[in-house]
Amino acid sequence: MLLCLAPSLGFSYVLPRESAVPGGVKIIRLNFHGNSMPYVEVDGHRAMVIQDGADWFAVIGIPLSAPLAPRQVLIHSNDARQEVEFVVGEKLYASQSLKVAPGASELISRRS
């Protein structure tokens, strides 16, 4: 999902493509229509919230260390509280290995 949000302040945001995997981003359209910004938190951390016209979106960064499990999103707006859940899916990243001779991995050169 690629969103181009243009708030009334005269500039626009291009959000990353949604990918609910470790190291990715989850974008949630909030079921909230009001003038004051809702407060969104995941795992005790505040998530970025952006308004596009009358719609509000939460942009949630997913740490590389996130477990492959459901995550709870708490949305606070005015006097209401709502819980939303999404699942962090699996992602296999390319990796490389490097073999180094014993003793050759010292990063700091030693001078006598």
Buried (B, 14 or more C-beta within 10 A) or exposed (E): EEBEBEEEEEEEBEBEEBBBBBEBBBBBEBEBEEEEEBBBBBEEEEBBBBBBEEBBBBBBBBEEEBEEEEBEBBBEBEEEEBEBEBEBEEBEEEEEEEEEEEEEEEEEEEEE
